[in-house]
Amino acid sequence: MNIPVELNTYDKKEIFKECIRDSKLTVHNFGMYKKYFFKGQKILIVMLYSYGMNEGEDKRLSYENLLRSLDGYECFKSSIEYTGIQAEVVINYKDAIERLTRQSIKKNCCDYYACIIISGEPYPELPNPNDDPYLLGQFIRVIEQFWKNGGSLGLFADNAPFNYQINIIIEKLFPDSKFRVAGNHLGRKKIYGDKSGQLLQKATFNQQMQMIDKYSRSNISHSLIYIYEGKTISYFVEKPEDDDLLYYGKNEELKMITDSNLLFPFIPFSKDSDGGFNSALYCSNDDKGDIIIDCSYTKLFFEMEKEGTPRYIQNLVSWLAAPEKHFYKDNCKDGNSFRPKSINLNIDWNDKWTGFKERPIYINFPENMKTLFVLDCTDNAYGQIKNIYFSNLRFVNK
């Protein structure tokens, strides 16, 4: 349905007929709303990790791959063109802060209706080594105010330790929450729709329509039969006493959440093929924005050719715009009307985030091992002395 209305003033038979009609249309020519319904809206993507930050990382994991396809398949930008929403990408905290705090063409409003954050590791590092990673604390302040002013958030993590900023944001926005994002599940499978929304089975996603107050919300599952879960996946766990477990803990050291009540105030959207909840929704009914937490962002880069991924992304950015809510509460008649209030914060550019961890050194890799140099011009180098050198070398390797 293109324009949301109150259920008690709409003919339910017509709703049913329209839903049947919608289900017969292909994903290529029909979205959750009419074409270009959100034209004029902008979404900011803050990408805090990319290839080059770790040796051997796939080159497709780059901000360029969000805006143009590097392998001939769809990309994030092309998948949302139907909506009319424009996507912009930044790869550091400074640029993100400046863009979110600048004034919109609409007076006293923010320039973006939503912000997607692609998480990195718990180290003071950014894709460009010349950028300042210690502005994380100021960035979190801006994100908190953006959300309270009505801006929606897409929080994307991946297998640990690529979940740091997301956990920091969850802690800040929901200090009483009992869950965090951690672990490492191997995905590569399809998950299928569950109309009950209870997700009692593995590899399922929520197809149940959400009722909020007197209006219903369109579902991210619109026109989706199945979704590719992603190659590498983190999932929701009970908050541990030692937060190092969130980034370095093995699956068996973590308490995977199986009771959806522990995700409150979020509603689980999907359960991966290993049985862990790996995405969840926060449907706001006040002045705050909506939130989705997704625990496998590799699909945004590596799995765009998988059936269901472009549609999922298109639905996600549409859902974050929450047109039903803004129609009902703010009298917005189209998808372009609403903007979050502008952010009014004094940014302390000299404030340094102190919560980073030290990157561990794994001596299993040759480049991290110590080197023993031996210079010996005597004949003993090939006698007993040789054994002493080899013994020392074995000791160093231990």
Contacts in CASP RR format, 6 or more apart in sequence:
PFRMAT RR
TARGET T0000
AUTHOR 0000-0000-0000
METHOD contacts of the structure
MODEL  1
MNIPVELNTYDKKEIFKECIRDSKLTVHNFGMYKKYFFKGQKILIVMLYS
YGMNEGEDKRLSYENLLRSLDGYECFKSSIEYTGIQAEVVINYKDAIERL
TRQSIKKNCCDYYACIIISGEPYPELPNPNDDPYLLGQFIRVIEQFWKNG
GSLGLFADNAPFNYQINIIIEKLFPDSKFRVAGNHLGRKKIYGDKSGQLL
QKATFNQQMQMIDKYSRSNISHSLIYIYEGKTISYFVEKPEDDDLLYYGK
NEELKMITDSNLLFPFIPFSKDSDGGFNSALYCSNDDKGDIIIDCSYTKL
FFEMEKEGTPRYIQNLVSWLAAPEKHFYKDNCKDGNSFRPKSINLNIDWN
DKWTGFKERPIYINFPENMKTLFVLDCTDNAYGQIKNIYFSNLRFVNK
1 15 0 8 1.000
1 18 0 8 1.000
1 33 0 8 1.000
1 218 0 8 1.000
2 33 0 8 1.000
2 34 0 8 1.000
2 37 0 8 1.000
3 327 0 8 1.000
3 333 0 8 1.000
3 334 0 8 1.000
4 215 0 8 1.000
4 216 0 8 1.000
4 218 0 8 1.000
4 323 0 8 1.000
4 324 0 8 1.000
4 327 0 8 1.000
4 328 0 8 1.000
5 215 0 8 1.000
5 327 0 8 1.000
6 214 0 8 1.000
6 215 0 8 1.000
6 328 0 8 1.000
7 214 0 8 1.000
7 215 0 8 1.000
7 216 0 8 1.000
8 214 0 8 1.000
22 30 0 8 1.000
22 222 0 8 1.000
22 223 0 8 1.000
23 223 0 8 1.000
25 223 0 8 1.000
27 223 0 8 1.000
27 308 0 8 1.000
27 310 0 8 1.000
27 311 0 8 1.000
30 223 0 8 1.000
31 82 0 8 1.000
31 83 0 8 1.000
31 222 0 8 1.000
31 223 0 8 1.000
31 314 0 8 1.000
31 315 0 8 1.000
31 318 0 8 1.000
32 218 0 8 1.000
32 222 0 8 1.000
32 223 0 8 1.000
32 314 0 8 1.000
32 315 0 8 1.000
32 318 0 8 1.000
32 319 0 8 1.000
33 83 0 8 1.000
33 218 0 8 1.000
33 318 0 8 1.000
33 323 0 8 1.000
33 335 0 8 1.000
35 82 0 8 1.000
35 84 0 8 1.000
36 82 0 8 1.000
36 83 0 8 1.000
36 84 0 8 1.000
37 83 0 8 1.000
37 84 0 8 1.000
37 318 0 8 1.000
37 323 0 8 1.000
37 334 0 8 1.000
37 335 0 8 1.000
38 83 0 8 1.000
38 84 0 8 1.000
38 85 0 8 1.000
38 317 0 8 1.000
38 318 0 8 1.000
38 321 0 8 1.000
38 323 0 8 1.000
38 335 0 8 1.000
38 336 0 8 1.000
39 83 0 8 1.000
39 84 0 8 1.000
39 85 0 8 1.000
39 336 0 8 1.000
40 84 0 8 1.000
40 85 0 8 1.000
40 86 0 8 1.000
40 336 0 8 1.000
41 83 0 8 1.000
41 84 0 8 1.000
41 85 0 8 1.000
41 86 0 8 1.000
41 113 0 8 1.000
41 321 0 8 1.000
41 335 0 8 1.000
41 336 0 8 1.000
42 85 0 8 1.000
42 86 0 8 1.000
42 87 0 8 1.000
42 88 0 8 1.000
42 111 0 8 1.000
42 112 0 8 1.000
42 113 0 8 1.000
43 80 0 8 1.000
43 85 0 8 1.000
43 86 0 8 1.000
43 87 0 8 1.000
43 88 0 8 1.000
43 112 0 8 1.000
43 113 0 8 1.000
43 114 0 8 1.000
43 115 0 8 1.000
43 116 0 8 1.000
43 317 0 8 1.000
43 320 0 8 1.000
44 88 0 8 1.000
44 89 0 8 1.000
44 90 0 8 1.000
44 96 0 8 1.000
44 99 0 8 1.000
44 100 0 8 1.000
44 112 0 8 1.000
44 114 0 8 1.000
44 115 0 8 1.000
44 116 0 8 1.000
45 63 0 8 1.000
45 66 0 8 1.000
45 76 0 8 1.000
45 87 0 8 1.000
45 88 0 8 1.000
45 89 0 8 1.000
45 90 0 8 1.000
45 115 0 8 1.000
45 116 0 8 1.000
45 117 0 8 1.000
45 118 0 8 1.000
46 89 0 8 1.000
46 90 0 8 1.000
46 91 0 8 1.000
46 93 0 8 1.000
46 96 0 8 1.000
46 115 0 8 1.000
46 116 0 8 1.000
46 117 0 8 1.000
46 118 0 8 1.000
46 139 0 8 1.000
47 63 0 8 1.000
47 66 0 8 1.000
47 89 0 8 1.000
47 90 0 8 1.000
47 91 0 8 1.000
47 118 0 8 1.000
47 127 0 8 1.000
48 91 0 8 1.000
48 117 0 8 1.000
48 118 0 8 1.000
48 119 0 8 1.000
48 120 0 8 1.000
48 126 0 8 1.000
48 127 0 8 1.000
48 165 0 8 1.000
49 61 0 8 1.000
49 118 0 8 1.000
49 119 0 8 1.000
49 120 0 8 1.000
49 121 0 8 1.000
49 127 0 8 1.000
49 162 0 8 1.000
50 57 0 8 1.000
50 61 0 8 1.000
50 62 0 8 1.000
50 63 0 8 1.000
50 91 0 8 1.000
50 127 0 8 1.000
51 57 0 8 1.000
51 58 0 8 1.000
51 59 0 8 1.000
51 60 0 8 1.000
51 61 0 8 1.000
51 62 0 8 1.000
52 127 0 8 1.000
53 121 0 8 1.000
53 125 0 8 1.000
53 127 0 8 1.000
55 367 0 8 1.000
58 301 0 8 1.000
58 302 0 8 1.000
59 70 0 8 1.000
60 70 0 8 1.000
60 71 0 8 1.000
60 301 0 8 1.000
60 302 0 8 1.000
61 298 0 8 1.000
61 301 0 8 1.000
61 302 0 8 1.000
62 70 0 8 1.000
62 301 0 8 1.000
63 89 0 8 1.000
63 91 0 8 1.000
63 127 0 8 1.000
64 70 0 8 1.000
65 75 0 8 1.000
65 301 0 8 1.000
66 75 0 8 1.000
66 76 0 8 1.000
66 77 0 8 1.000
66 87 0 8 1.000
66 89 0 8 1.000
66 300 0 8 1.000
66 301 0 8 1.000
67 75 0 8 1.000
67 76 0 8 1.000
67 77 0 8 1.000
67 87 0 8 1.000
67 89 0 8 1.000
68 75 0 8 1.000
68 77 0 8 1.000
69 75 0 8 1.000
69 78 0 8 1.000
69 304 0 8 1.000
71 305 0 8 1.000
73 304 0 8 1.000
73 305 0 8 1.000
74 304 0 8 1.000
74 305 0 8 1.000
74 309 0 8 1.000
74 310 0 8 1.000
75 304 0 8 1.000
76 87 0 8 1.000
76 300 0 8 1.000
76 304 0 8 1.000
76 313 0 8 1.000
77 87 0 8 1.000
78 310 0 8 1.000
79 304 0 8 1.000
79 309 0 8 1.000
79 310 0 8 1.000
79 311 0 8 1.000
79 313 0 8 1.000
79 314 0 8 1.000
80 87 0 8 1.000
80 313 0 8 1.000
80 314 0 8 1.000
80 317 0 8 1.000
82 314 0 8 1.000
83 314 0 8 1.000
83 317 0 8 1.000
83 318 0 8 1.000
85 317 0 8 1.000
85 318 0 8 1.000
85 321 0 8 1.000
88 99 0 8 1.000
88 112 0 8 1.000
90 96 0 8 1.000
90 99 0 8 1.000
91 126 0 8 1.000
91 127 0 8 1.000
91 128 0 8 1.000
91 131 0 8 1.000
92 126 0 8 1.000
92 127 0 8 1.000
92 128 0 8 1.000
92 131 0 8 1.000
92 132 0 8 1.000
92 133 0 8 1.000
92 135 0 8 1.000
93 126 0 8 1.000
93 131 0 8 1.000
93 132 0 8 1.000
93 133 0 8 1.000
93 135 0 8 1.000
93 136 0 8 1.000
93 137 0 8 1.000
93 138 0 8 1.000
93 139 0 8 1.000
94 131 0 8 1.000
94 132 0 8 1.000
94 135 0 8 1.000
94 349 0 8 1.000
96 115 0 8 1.000
96 139 0 8 1.000
96 142 0 8 1.000
97 135 0 8 1.000
97 138 0 8 1.000
97 139 0 8 1.000
97 142 0 8 1.000
97 347 0 8 1.000
99 111 0 8 1.000
99 112 0 8 1.000
100 110 0 8 1.000
100 111 0 8 1.000
100 112 0 8 1.000
100 115 0 8 1.000
100 142 0 8 1.000
100 143 0 8 1.000
100 146 0 8 1.000
100 343 0 8 1.000
101 142 0 8 1.000
101 342 0 8 1.000
101 343 0 8 1.000
101 345 0 8 1.000
101 347 0 8 1.000
102 111 0 8 1.000
103 109 0 8 1.000
103 111 0 8 1.000
103 342 0 8 1.000
104 110 0 8 1.000
104 111 0 8 1.000
104 339 0 8 1.000
104 342 0 8 1.000
105 111 0 8 1.000
106 339 0 8 1.000
108 341 0 8 1.000
108 342 0 8 1.000
109 339 0 8 1.000
109 340 0 8 1.000
109 341 0 8 1.000
109 342 0 8 1.000
110 146 0 8 1.000
110 149 0 8 1.000
110 151 0 8 1.000
110 339 0 8 1.000
110 340 0 8 1.000
110 341 0 8 1.000
110 342 0 8 1.000
110 343 0 8 1.000
111 339 0 8 1.000
112 151 0 8 1.000
112 340 0 8 1.000
113 151 0 8 1.000
113 152 0 8 1.000
113 320 0 8 1.000
113 321 0 8 1.000
113 338 0 8 1.000
113 339 0 8 1.000
113 340 0 8 1.000
114 151 0 8 1.000
114 152 0 8 1.000
114 153 0 8 1.000
114 154 0 8 1.000
114 317 0 8 1.000
114 320 0 8 1.000
114 321 0 8 1.000
115 143 0 8 1.000
115 146 0 8 1.000
115 151 0 8 1.000
115 152 0 8 1.000
115 153 0 8 1.000
115 154 0 8 1.000
116 153 0 8 1.000
116 154 0 8 1.000
116 156 0 8 1.000
117 143 0 8 1.000
117 153 0 8 1.000
117 154 0 8 1.000
117 155 0 8 1.000
117 156 0 8 1.000
117 165 0 8 1.000
117 166 0 8 1.000
117 169 0 8 1.000
118 156 0 8 1.000
118 297 0 8 1.000
118 300 0 8 1.000
119 155 0 8 1.000
119 156 0 8 1.000
119 157 0 8 1.000
119 158 0 8 1.000
119 162 0 8 1.000
119 163 0 8 1.000
119 164 0 8 1.000
119 165 0 8 1.000
119 166 0 8 1.000
119 297 0 8 1.000
120 161 0 8 1.000
120 162 0 8 1.000
120 163 0 8 1.000
120 164 0 8 1.000
120 165 0 8 1.000
121 161 0 8 1.000
121 162 0 8 1.000
121 164 0 8 1.000
121 247 0 8 1.000
121 359 0 8 1.000
122 161 0 8 1.000
122 164 0 8 1.000
122 247 0 8 1.000
122 356 0 8 1.000
122 357 0 8 1.000
123 356 0 8 1.000
123 357 0 8 1.000
123 358 0 8 1.000
123 359 0 8 1.000
124 133 0 8 1.000
124 134 0 8 1.000
124 353 0 8 1.000
124 356 0 8 1.000
125 133 0 8 1.000
125 359 0 8 1.000
126 132 0 8 1.000
126 133 0 8 1.000
133 353 0 8 1.000
133 356 0 8 1.000
134 351 0 8 1.000
134 352 0 8 1.000
134 353 0 8 1.000
135 349 0 8 1.000
135 351 0 8 1.000
135 353 0 8 1.000
136 165 0 8 1.000
136 168 0 8 1.000
136 353 0 8 1.000
136 356 0 8 1.000
137 351 0 8 1.000
137 353 0 8 1.000
138 347 0 8 1.000
138 348 0 8 1.000
138 349 0 8 1.000
138 351 0 8 1.000
140 168 0 8 1.000
140 169 0 8 1.000
140 172 0 8 1.000
141 345 0 8 1.000
141 347 0 8 1.000
142 343 0 8 1.000
142 345 0 8 1.000
142 347 0 8 1.000
143 153 0 8 1.000
143 169 0 8 1.000
143 172 0 8 1.000
144 172 0 8 1.000
144 173 0 8 1.000
145 343 0 8 1.000
145 344 0 8 1.000
145 345 0 8 1.000
146 153 0 8 1.000
146 340 0 8 1.000
146 343 0 8 1.000
147 153 0 8 1.000
147 173 0 8 1.000
147 288 0 8 1.000
147 289 0 8 1.000
147 291 0 8 1.000
148 287 0 8 1.000
148 288 0 8 1.000
149 287 0 8 1.000
149 340 0 8 1.000
149 341 0 8 1.000
149 342 0 8 1.000
149 343 0 8 1.000
150 284 0 8 1.000
150 287 0 8 1.000
150 288 0 8 1.000
150 289 0 8 1.000
150 340 0 8 1.000
150 341 0 8 1.000
151 288 0 8 1.000
151 289 0 8 1.000
151 340 0 8 1.000
152 289 0 8 1.000
152 290 0 8 1.000
152 291 0 8 1.000
152 320 0 8 1.000
152 321 0 8 1.000
152 322 0 8 1.000
153 169 0 8 1.000
153 289 0 8 1.000
153 290 0 8 1.000
153 291 0 8 1.000
153 292 0 8 1.000
153 320 0 8 1.000
154 291 0 8 1.000
154 292 0 8 1.000
154 293 0 8 1.000
154 294 0 8 1.000
154 316 0 8 1.000
154 320 0 8 1.000
155 166 0 8 1.000
155 169 0 8 1.000
155 170 0 8 1.000
155 291 0 8 1.000
155 292 0 8 1.000
155 293 0 8 1.000
155 294 0 8 1.000
156 166 0 8 1.000
156 294 0 8 1.000
156 297 0 8 1.000
156 300 0 8 1.000
157 163 0 8 1.000
157 166 0 8 1.000
157 167 0 8 1.000
157 181 0 8 1.000
157 234 0 8 1.000
157 293 0 8 1.000
157 294 0 8 1.000
157 295 0 8 1.000
157 296 0 8 1.000
157 297 0 8 1.000
158 232 0 8 1.000
158 233 0 8 1.000
158 234 0 8 1.000
158 295 0 8 1.000
158 296 0 8 1.000
158 297 0 8 1.000
158 298 0 8 1.000
159 183 0 8 1.000
159 184 0 8 1.000
159 185 0 8 1.000
159 232 0 8 1.000
159 233 0 8 1.000
159 234 0 8 1.000
159 296 0 8 1.000
160 182 0 8 1.000
160 183 0 8 1.000
160 184 0 8 1.000
160 234 0 8 1.000
160 246 0 8 1.000
160 247 0 8 1.000
160 248 0 8 1.000
160 249 0 8 1.000
161 246 0 8 1.000
161 247 0 8 1.000
161 248 0 8 1.000
162 234 0 8 1.000
162 297 0 8 1.000
163 181 0 8 1.000
163 182 0 8 1.000
163 234 0 8 1.000
163 246 0 8 1.000
163 247 0 8 1.000
163 295 0 8 1.000
164 247 0 8 1.000
166 181 0 8 1.000
166 293 0 8 1.000
167 180 0 8 1.000
167 181 0 8 1.000
167 182 0 8 1.000
167 243 0 8 1.000
167 246 0 8 1.000
170 177 0 8 1.000
170 179 0 8 1.000
170 180 0 8 1.000
170 181 0 8 1.000
170 293 0 8 1.000
171 177 0 8 1.000
171 180 0 8 1.000
173 291 0 8 1.000
174 265 0 8 1.000
177 239 0 8 1.000
177 264 0 8 1.000
177 265 0 8 1.000
178 238 0 8 1.000
178 239 0 8 1.000
178 262 0 8 1.000
178 264 0 8 1.000
179 236 0 8 1.000
179 237 0 8 1.000
179 238 0 8 1.000
179 239 0 8 1.000
179 257 0 8 1.000
179 262 0 8 1.000
179 263 0 8 1.000
179 266 0 8 1.000
180 236 0 8 1.000
180 237 0 8 1.000
180 238 0 8 1.000
180 239 0 8 1.000
180 240 0 8 1.000
180 243 0 8 1.000
180 246 0 8 1.000
181 234 0 8 1.000
181 235 0 8 1.000
181 236 0 8 1.000
181 237 0 8 1.000
181 246 0 8 1.000
181 293 0 8 1.000
181 295 0 8 1.000
182 234 0 8 1.000
182 235 0 8 1.000
182 237 0 8 1.000
182 240 0 8 1.000
182 245 0 8 1.000
182 246 0 8 1.000
182 247 0 8 1.000
182 249 0 8 1.000
182 254 0 8 1.000
183 234 0 8 1.000
183 235 0 8 1.000
183 237 0 8 1.000
183 249 0 8 1.000
183 250 0 8 1.000
183 251 0 8 1.000
183 254 0 8 1.000
184 232 0 8 1.000
184 233 0 8 1.000
184 234 0 8 1.000
184 251 0 8 1.000
185 232 0 8 1.000
185 233 0 8 1.000
185 234 0 8 1.000
185 235 0 8 1.000
185 251 0 8 1.000
185 272 0 8 1.000
185 273 0 8 1.000
185 274 0 8 1.000
185 275 0 8 1.000
185 276 0 8 1.000
185 278 0 8 1.000
186 231 0 8 1.000
186 232 0 8 1.000
186 233 0 8 1.000
186 274 0 8 1.000
187 229 0 8 1.000
187 230 0 8 1.000
187 231 0 8 1.000
187 232 0 8 1.000
187 233 0 8 1.000
187 272 0 8 1.000
187 273 0 8 1.000
187 274 0 8 1.000
187 296 0 8 1.000
188 229 0 8 1.000
188 230 0 8 1.000
188 231 0 8 1.000
189 203 0 8 1.000
189 228 0 8 1.000
189 229 0 8 1.000
189 273 0 8 1.000
190 203 0 8 1.000
190 226 0 8 1.000
190 227 0 8 1.000
190 228 0 8 1.000
190 229 0 8 1.000
191 203 0 8 1.000
191 204 0 8 1.000
191 205 0 8 1.000
191 226 0 8 1.000
191 227 0 8 1.000
191 228 0 8 1.000
191 229 0 8 1.000
191 270 0 8 1.000
191 271 0 8 1.000
191 272 0 8 1.000
191 273 0 8 1.000
192 203 0 8 1.000
192 204 0 8 1.000
192 205 0 8 1.000
192 225 0 8 1.000
192 226 0 8 1.000
193 204 0 8 1.000
193 205 0 8 1.000
193 206 0 8 1.000
193 207 0 8 1.000
193 221 0 8 1.000
193 224 0 8 1.000
193 225 0 8 1.000
193 226 0 8 1.000
194 200 0 8 1.000
194 201 0 8 1.000
194 204 0 8 1.000
194 205 0 8 1.000
194 206 0 8 1.000
194 207 0 8 1.000
194 208 0 8 1.000
195 207 0 8 1.000
195 208 0 8 1.000
196 208 0 8 1.000
197 206 0 8 1.000
197 207 0 8 1.000
197 208 0 8 1.000
199 205 0 8 1.000
199 206 0 8 1.000
199 260 0 8 1.000
199 268 0 8 1.000
199 270 0 8 1.000
199 271 0 8 1.000
199 277 0 8 1.000
201 271 0 8 1.000
202 271 0 8 1.000
202 272 0 8 1.000
202 273 0 8 1.000
202 274 0 8 1.000
202 275 0 8 1.000
202 276 0 8 1.000
203 229 0 8 1.000
203 271 0 8 1.000
203 272 0 8 1.000
203 273 0 8 1.000
203 275 0 8 1.000
204 270 0 8 1.000
204 271 0 8 1.000
205 221 0 8 1.000
205 224 0 8 1.000
205 227 0 8 1.000
205 269 0 8 1.000
205 270 0 8 1.000
205 271 0 8 1.000
205 279 0 8 1.000
206 219 0 8 1.000
206 221 0 8 1.000
206 267 0 8 1.000
206 268 0 8 1.000
206 269 0 8 1.000
206 270 0 8 1.000
207 219 0 8 1.000
207 221 0 8 1.000
208 219 0 8 1.000
209 216 0 8 1.000
209 217 0 8 1.000
209 218 0 8 1.000
209 219 0 8 1.000
210 216 0 8 1.000
210 217 0 8 1.000
210 219 0 8 1.000
210 267 0 8 1.000
210 281 0 8 1.000
210 283 0 8 1.000
211 217 0 8 1.000
212 283 0 8 1.000
212 285 0 8 1.000
212 324 0 8 1.000
212 325 0 8 1.000
213 285 0 8 1.000
213 328 0 8 1.000
214 328 0 8 1.000
215 324 0 8 1.000
215 325 0 8 1.000
215 327 0 8 1.000
215 328 0 8 1.000
216 324 0 8 1.000
217 283 0 8 1.000
217 319 0 8 1.000
217 322 0 8 1.000
217 324 0 8 1.000
217 325 0 8 1.000
218 318 0 8 1.000
218 319 0 8 1.000
218 323 0 8 1.000
218 324 0 8 1.000
219 315 0 8 1.000
219 319 0 8 1.000
220 269 0 8 1.000
220 281 0 8 1.000
220 292 0 8 1.000
220 312 0 8 1.000
220 315 0 8 1.000
220 316 0 8 1.000
220 319 0 8 1.000
221 315 0 8 1.000
222 315 0 8 1.000
223 311 0 8 1.000
223 315 0 8 1.000
224 308 0 8 1.000
224 311 0 8 1.000
224 312 0 8 1.000
224 315 0 8 1.000
226 307 0 8 1.000
226 308 0 8 1.000
227 270 0 8 1.000
227 308 0 8 1.000
227 309 0 8 1.000
227 312 0 8 1.000
228 299 0 8 1.000
228 303 0 8 1.000
228 306 0 8 1.000
228 307 0 8 1.000
228 308 0 8 1.000
228 309 0 8 1.000
229 270 0 8 1.000
229 272 0 8 1.000
229 273 0 8 1.000
229 278 0 8 1.000
229 296 0 8 1.000
229 299 0 8 1.000
230 296 0 8 1.000
230 298 0 8 1.000
230 299 0 8 1.000
230 303 0 8 1.000
230 306 0 8 1.000
231 296 0 8 1.000
231 298 0 8 1.000
231 299 0 8 1.000
231 302 0 8 1.000
231 303 0 8 1.000
232 296 0 8 1.000
232 298 0 8 1.000
233 272 0 8 1.000
233 274 0 8 1.000
233 278 0 8 1.000
233 295 0 8 1.000
233 296 0 8 1.000
234 278 0 8 1.000
234 295 0 8 1.000
234 296 0 8 1.000
235 256 0 8 1.000
235 257 0 8 1.000
235 272 0 8 1.000
235 274 0 8 1.000
235 275 0 8 1.000
235 276 0 8 1.000
235 277 0 8 1.000
235 278 0 8 1.000
235 295 0 8 1.000
236 256 0 8 1.000
236 257 0 8 1.000
236 262 0 8 1.000
236 263 0 8 1.000
236 276 0 8 1.000
236 277 0 8 1.000
236 278 0 8 1.000
236 280 0 8 1.000
236 295 0 8 1.000
237 246 0 8 1.000
237 254 0 8 1.000
237 255 0 8 1.000
237 256 0 8 1.000
237 257 0 8 1.000
238 254 0 8 1.000
238 255 0 8 1.000
238 257 0 8 1.000
238 262 0 8 1.000
240 246 0 8 1.000
240 254 0 8 1.000
240 255 0 8 1.000
244 357 0 8 1.000
245 253 0 8 1.000
245 254 0 8 1.000
247 357 0 8 1.000
248 360 0 8 1.000
256 275 0 8 1.000
256 276 0 8 1.000
257 263 0 8 1.000
257 276 0 8 1.000
257 277 0 8 1.000
258 275 0 8 1.000
258 276 0 8 1.000
260 267 0 8 1.000
260 268 0 8 1.000
260 277 0 8 1.000
263 277 0 8 1.000
263 280 0 8 1.000
265 282 0 8 1.000
266 280 0 8 1.000
266 281 0 8 1.000
266 282 0 8 1.000
266 291 0 8 1.000
266 293 0 8 1.000
267 280 0 8 1.000
267 281 0 8 1.000
267 282 0 8 1.000
267 283 0 8 1.000
268 277 0 8 1.000
268 279 0 8 1.000
268 280 0 8 1.000
269 279 0 8 1.000
269 280 0 8 1.000
269 281 0 8 1.000
269 292 0 8 1.000
270 277 0 8 1.000
270 278 0 8 1.000
270 279 0 8 1.000
271 277 0 8 1.000
271 278 0 8 1.000
272 278 0 8 1.000
272 295 0 8 1.000
272 296 0 8 1.000
278 294 0 8 1.000
278 295 0 8 1.000
278 296 0 8 1.000
279 292 0 8 1.000
279 293 0 8 1.000
279 294 0 8 1.000
279 295 0 8 1.000
280 292 0 8 1.000
280 293 0 8 1.000
281 290 0 8 1.000
281 291 0 8 1.000
281 292 0 8 1.000
281 319 0 8 1.000
282 290 0 8 1.000
282 291 0 8 1.000
282 292 0 8 1.000
283 290 0 8 1.000
284 290 0 8 1.000
284 291 0 8 1.000
284 322 0 8 1.000
284 325 0 8 1.000
285 325 0 8 1.000
289 322 0 8 1.000
289 340 0 8 1.000
290 319 0 8 1.000
290 320 0 8 1.000
290 322 0 8 1.000
290 325 0 8 1.000
292 316 0 8 1.000
292 319 0 8 1.000
292 320 0 8 1.000
294 316 0 8 1.000
299 306 0 8 1.000
299 309 0 8 1.000
299 312 0 8 1.000
300 313 0 8 1.000
303 309 0 8 1.000
304 310 0 8 1.000
321 335 0 8 1.000
321 338 0 8 1.000
322 338 0 8 1.000
323 332 0 8 1.000
323 334 0 8 1.000
323 335 0 8 1.000
323 338 0 8 1.000
326 332 0 8 1.000
326 335 0 8 1.000
326 337 0 8 1.000
326 338 0 8 1.000
327 333 0 8 1.000
330 337 0 8 1.000
330 338 0 8 1.000
332 338 0 8 1.000
361 368 0 8 1.000
362 368 0 8 1.000
363 369 0 8 1.000
363 370 0 8 1.000
363 397 0 8 1.000
369 396 0 8 1.000
369 397 0 8 1.000
370 396 0 8 1.000
372 389 0 8 1.000
372 392 0 8 1.000
372 393 0 8 1.000
372 396 0 8 1.000
374 381 0 8 1.000
374 389 0 8 1.000
376 385 0 8 1.000
378 385 0 8 1.000
380 386 0 8 1.000
END
